[in-house]
Amino acid sequence: MISINTPIEKVHYHFPEEFWWGSSASATQTEGASDVDGKGKNIWDHWYELQPNRFINGIGPEDTSQFYYKYKDDIRLMKEIGHNSFRLSISWSRLFPEGRGERNEKAVEFYNNVINEMLAHDIEPFVNLYHFDMPLALQKIGGWESRETIEAYEAYAETCFRLFGDRVKKWFTHNEPIVPVEGGYLYDFHYPNIVDFKKAVQVAYHTILSSAKAIRIYKSMNLGGKIGIILNLTPSYPRSQHPADLKASILADAFFNRSFLDPSVKGEFPFELVDILMEEGFMPKIAEDDLQTIKENTIDLLGVNYYQPRRVKAKDNVPNPDGPFMPERYFDNYIMAGRRMNVHRGWEVYEKGIYDILTNLRENYGNIECFISENGMGVEGEEKFQDEKGMIQDDYRIEFISGHLKWVHKALEEGSNVKGYHMWTFMDSWSWNNAYKNRYGFVSVDINKDTERTVKKSGYWFKNVAENNGF
Ligand code: BGP
């Protein structure tokens, strides 16, 4: 039985003092105000204009949860539900409407206000520079396919460090950088909807290089904070211990996890991946000094996003040699009998995955300082769980979070360097292709009532957890 008011003596899972309790969000998904006060278009604004049918219920990014106008109330609510930290992202095209060149002072004012308001409430801002939102002007020159975008990103990053780095002490270069590669260049769920493995590799490579270059700039500025990256680490569990299944899982892991994890933490790429790229003729264009830059500029702090595991097996059938090259040439995805599902999102729920990730980081990545930067449960039709006062009784979410936190706690006991837990997300937000279908927040947002906010049961439960440093 889960109580939302746990007395301190009943805390079974105790977390260290100073543990980071909070949530994460991104600019495009929460700010709204997508074409006011000088913001330039990003790829989401553009894609929605081209193909509104690709967004559930035709709801686009133009007026997502209105954080741009309501940030003061939202930050007050964050405090009310126990946050000591919160991750936001800066909208690149709000700060630089053309991606580079002229800066938008209204954006500077907005992000200054948000950061100051958070600090006034003792909520530490964790700031991410890139969350899927390429400025359209830069996508027109190829986005991450082009080295010009890396230069523009360096200038953007340096501007952010200069403007906000006196107060922001935790920076992140990218959120889930594999996702724009998958969505935009392999599986057609992000603009520019290209299916081309060679371009996908170049995009991934440039993203990693951009991260290393931003880290180099940040360190040279001596601002006294930490800089890292946020990766969705999805353990690849093999169907069996048969060598063919094991090999499939090693390769899936190299494609989707180690492609970014290894260069970010160790400054080098996994040889399993490099071998495949060489053999198949997909090596990216690499300029002199690039690999040195990647080697020398690794992260201080790793954000781990975890939602679901990946399960893989050796291929059942010989892949079609004439089809487009896809990572799935080396493995098949596998549905484990008896798996538990979040049916709304179609994702398996496997709490132990979070522990396996933390253990892998401890054993194989020098126990790098890390935190859970996203974990959460998207649920459709949450209104039906509303009580007579309008509060959503989301016991399933409390169970989901506590189930994961127990494994985080076990990892901690075994020596993991995990420093906090951020839920996805503070309030129900616009979810890319899924718009407002799946609700993830501690706070509900009524999109039919001027985005009215109401704290859910899980929000008050979380307050209790944060205040007791455990549950
Ligand atoms: C992560 C992203 C978030 C968020 C979350 C939930 O991949 O970093 O931006 O959207 O997943 O996923 P979805 O919105 O697709 O349900």
Residues whose N, C-alpha, C, O or C-beta is under 5 A from the ligand:
A	BS01	BGP	E176 G378 S431
